Amino acid sequence: MDKAAFYRRARQGGDGPIEGVRVIDATTAWAGPMASCLLADLGCDVIRVDLPGQGGTHFPPDIPGTGLSWTHQTVNRNKRSLSLDLRTEKGKDLFLSLARTADVVVENFKPGTLAGWGVGYEECRSVREDIVYVSISGWGQYGPWSGRAGYDPAALAASGWMSLNGAPEGTPVKAPTFLADDLAALHAAMSTLAALHHRDRTGEGQHVDVSLLDSILFQSDGLLTLGGTGSPLRRWGSQLGVSVPCDTYECADGYVYIAVALDSHWRRMAQIMGRPELAEAPGLATNAERIEHRDEANAPIIEWCRKRPVEEVLEAVAGAGIVIARVNSYEEAAAEPHVRDREMLKTVTLANGTTAPITAPAAKFSRTPTTIRTPAPTTGQDTDDVLDMLGVDEAARRALRQEGVI
């Protein structure tokens, strides 16, 4: 199917499949902003509540040529920004006024923080009984660790995930991306949609509790079950414990990842390498045998790849229906025609007038397409518009600014 055929019934002019839902984003760092980013990409009206002078998610480095942080531009697009100090009495009152108009609140402070400021679930529920209040934290809203600070690498460490990542004989290694944060964000966004569906059926709102630890445990492919039953687990590096040969292989000018998952694939791989006798060789003919003889199964592929350029290996192996991919850098991935055709980078005019290619939404909707509609806002960029919506007049806004509330 080509792109035009996929989008032939697309609606024009809409924001996405769930436009019309208002979300208050009271978040920091990555997991919370990513959860609300997912909702914003799907069409929600997401209003970020930023502390005056402290808004956004600004990790170095800046996007070259823009003077703006890659993190803020990535995770806060498609949102509006209200500058508001929740720690003040007037700030709290304005937040609750906004909550009265909203469907969802997303927050990711340490449990109890927003309640301490008077804008926790119970306070928001008092102004809108059917509110969906989503709390993301390192360890959850209850449990022995709930009061601890928590970041992504700590969740990877505590979950057992880190113990299995890295070279077999090396030290445990964290993920190169904010993996626990991203998974918690996905669970938070999915759970928000589920809670909204329940509200629409019953009129009942609720408090949704998502933790980084629970999210990475859930997405550990059932390894927690094996851990809970005492089954021994080991680190495989780039190999797989369940299929052989599956590994990263060095070519003459780079690396590829090849996954020979089936016995039929092994037979095809033997033909590709000009070693047909390996297809039925003792100790190699079946996956169960190859698991017991990893080095013997990997050796001919290592030798074959080492003498050939990546493109030759890709063409031969992919042409036989075997899973293979070049090991790209992110720079190389960004230049791939397939990535470009999937529109995973969208050139966006940013708030300061510069332009940059920003990572675009992953899911494709044939009827209600999603895209980056607006760039990440500057702190407080939409304060006046939001306060107008709440009926706060210009004189009152001047007073709030003088007091540092907005």
N, C-alpha and C positions, 0 to 999 in steps of 0.2 A: 504494500500500500504506500502511496506517496503522501506527502504532507497535505496537499490540496484536497485529496480524497478524504483524509481523516477529518478535516475541518469543514467539509462542505456544508454541514448543517449548523455551523456556529452562529450563535446570536451576536449581534453587533452592539457595542456600546455598554455592555454590562461590566461589572467589576469582578464577577466570579460566581461560583455556585451557591455561596451562602451570603451574598450581599444583603444588607439590611440588619445584620446582627451587630450590636455595638459592644466593644470590648474595651475595658480599662486595663491598661498595661502598667502595673506598678512593679517594675522588675529592674534587675541589674545584672551585670556580668553576661552570661551566655544562655543558659538553659531557659530562663524566663523570657528574655527577648526573642529567642528562637521560637518558642511556643506561640507567642503572639504574632511573630512574623509569618508562621504557617497559616494562622487564622487570617491575617491581613492579606496574604497572597490569595486566599480562597474567597476574598471579597468582603470580609468584615471591616467595619469602621473601627479601627484600633486607635485609641487615644492614649499615647504615652504620658504618664505623669512623671516628670523629671524634677528633681530638686533644683532650685535655681542655681545656675552656674555649674551643675554637675551632671548634665544630661548625657544620654547616649551610652555607647559601649565602645570606648576608645582605647584599643590595644594597638601598639606599634606593629608593623610600620605603616606609614601613610601609603595610599595608592600613588605611585609615581605620577608627578605632574598635577596632582590635585590638592595636596596639603590636607587631605582628609583621611581618616582612619578606615582601613578596609573592613574592620569589624562593624563599625557603626553603619557604614554604607550597605553592608551585606544584610545585617539582621534587623535594621530599623526602617527599611524602605516600606512604602505603602502604609505608613502610619502618620498620625498627627502628633504634635508635641504640645502639652500643657505644662508650663513651668509652675510648680506648686510645692510649697514646703508643708508636707503632711504632718510635721512635728509641731506645728502651731495650731491653736484652736480654730482660727479662721480657715487655715488650710484643711483641717479635718472636716469642717462643715462644708467646704466647697467640694471636697472629695465625695462626701456622702450625697450631696446634691447631684453630682455627676453619676454616682452609683444608682441613684433613683431612676435615671434615664437609660441605664445600661442593662445588657443581658448577662454579661460575664465580667468578672474581675480575675486577672491573672497576676500573681505575685510570687516572688521567690526569695524573700528575706528569711532569716533564721526564724523558726517557728516562735510565734508569740510577739514578734516585732511590730507588725501592723496592728494587732490587737492592742498592744501597749500604746500605740498612737491614736487609738480610738477608731480605726478603720478596718478591723478584722472582720471575719465572717459574720459574727453575731450583729455587729453594728451595721454592716451592709444589708444583712437580712432584715434588720428593723426598718429600713427605708424601702426595701424591695424584697418581699418575702420569697419570690421565685428566682432570686439571683443565683447564678452558678459561679461559685467562688473557688478558683483553682490555685492551690498552694503547691509550689515546687520547692523542694529543699534537698539537702544532701542525704538525710537519713530518715525523713518522714516527720509527720506531726506528732507521733507518739512513739514509744519504745525507749529503751535505755540510752540510745545515742541521739535522741531527737534534739537535745539542747546543744549538741556540738556544731561547730562550724563545719562546712563540708564543701569541698571542691571536686571537680571531675577526677583528677588523678587519685585522690583519696578513696573515692568510690570504686575505681578500678582496682586499687590495691585491696580494699577490704572485701570485695566481692569474690576474689579468687581469679578474676580475669587476668590481672597482671602476672600472676604466678605462671600462667601458661603462654605468655607472650614474650618473644625474643628467641635468640639462638638457643638450641637445646642445652648447651653447656655454659651459657652466659647468665647474666643477672636478669631478673624480671624487668620488663620494659613497659612503660605506659604507651597508650595509643598516640600517634602523631596529631590526631585531631581531638576535639572535645567530644569524645565518643559518648561518655555517660551523660553529658549535658544534652547532646543531640537526641539520644534515645529518650531521655526524660521529657524533652520538648515534644517529641513525636507522641509519646503516651499522653502528655498533657493535652495536646491539641485533639487527639482522637477521643480522649475522655470528655473533653469539653463538648464535642459534637454529640456524644452519647448522652451526656447530662442534659443538653438542650433538647434532644429528642424526647427524653423522659419528661422534661418540663412541658413540652408542647402536648404530650399525651395526658399528663396528670395535673399540670399546674404547679408542680413541686420543684423548687430549686434544691441545691445541695452543695456541700463542701467536698471538693475533690482533692485528695492527698496523693501527690506523686513525688517519689524520691529518686534521686540518682542511683542509689544502691539497688532499690527494687527493680528499676528499669534495666540496669545492666545485668542483674541476676535473671530477669525474665528473658532477656535476649541472649542468654548464654547457651542456647541450644540444648537445654535439659542437663547441662553439666552439673547444676546444683543437685539434681536428683542423684547422679552418680556420686557426688561428694557426700550427700546425705546418707548413702548406703555404703560408704567406705570403699567404693571402687577406685583403684589407683588411676591417676591421671598424670600424663607427662606432656612436656613441651615438645612441639614438633617443628618449630620455626616455620618455614614456608611449606613444609610437607603436610599431608593429611594423615591422620591416624587410620582412616577407613578406606582409603584408595591409594594404590601405588601403581605407576609413578605419577605423582602430582607435586611439582616443585618449580622453583625458579631456576632457569638454565641460562648459562652464559653463552652468548653467540660471539661472532668475530667483532661485532660493533655495537653490542648492547646486550640486553637481557629480555627473555620472554618467560611467561608463565604457561606451562602446559599441564593440563589435567586429563590424564588417561583414566577415565572413571569406570569403563566397562571392559570386559574381556574382548569384545568385538573391536573396541578402540585399540587395545593392545595389539591385536592382529594387524590392524591397519597401520599402526605405528611401526611395526616390524617391517612391513612392506615398504613404507616411506623411507626407512633408514637403509634399505637394501639388505636387511637381515631377516629374511622370511623364516629362517630356522628358529628364531626366538619365539615365534607365535605359539609353538607347542613344546618349547624346551622344558624339561623337568625343573620344577621350582619357579617357573615364570608363567605358565599357561593360564592360571587363574588368579584372580585378585587375592584370594586367600593365600595362595603360594607367594605372590609378590609381596604381600605384607610381611611375610616371614623372611623374604630375601630382598630387602629394600635396596641395598647397595648394588646387587647384581642387576636389578631391574632398572635402576637409574643410570648405571655406568654407560650403556650404549647410547642413551639419549644425551648424556653429558658429552660424550665423544663426538657424536654426530653434530650437535648444535655448535660446539666450539669452533668447528672448521667453516661455518657458514654465516653469512650476514643475516640480520634479523628478518629482512624482507623475504629472503628465500625460505627461511624456516616458517614464517607466517603463511606464505602462500601454499607451501606443501602441506602443512598440518591442518590449517583451516579448510583447505580444499578437500581434505579427507573427512571432514565433519567432526574433527576432534577439537575440543576447547583449547584455545590459545589466545594470548594477548601480549602485545609488547609491554614491557615495563616502562611506562612513560613517566617523565617528570610532570608536574602540574603545568609547566610552560608548554610541554609537548602535548598534553591532553587538551589544553585550551586551543591549540592549533589544529586538532584533529577535525577533518571535514564532518565526521559523524556527530561530534559534539556541537559543531556549528549548526549543522542541519537540525539538530534537536533543540536549538536555540537555548542552550544552557548558559550562554553569556549574552546579556542584552546591554547594548551601549546606552547609558543613561546620562542625562544632563543633571549634574548634582546641584546641591543647594547654592554653591558658590559660583556656578556657571561653568565649571570644568566638566569634562566628560570622562567616563570610565566604563569598562565592561564589568557588569555586576552579575554574579551568579543568579540565575533565574529559577523559577519554580520547577520542581521535578515532575509532578503529575501533569498529564495532558488531558484536558477536557474537550471533547469534540463539540459539545453544545454550548458550554459556558467557559471559554478559554480564560486562562489566568496569565498575568504578566506583571512586570514591574510598572505600576501606574504612576507612582511618584517616588522621588528620591528620599533618602533618610532626611528628616527635618532637622534644622538647628534647634537647640534648646529653647522652648517657649515660642517657637515659630507660630503656633496656632492658638496661643493663649487667648487672645482677644476674641477669636471666632468661637472658641469653646465657651468662654464666659458670656458672650452674647447669647449663645444658645441656652445658657442657664439663667438668663435675665439679669446678669450683673451689669449695671450701667457704667458709663465711662468714669464718672466721679468715684464710684466705689472701686473701680480698677486702679485709678490713680492712688487711692489711699492704700490699697493692698500692695502696690509696688513700693510705696514709701516705707511700708512696714516690712518689706522683704518676704511677704507671703507668696508673691508671684514674681 
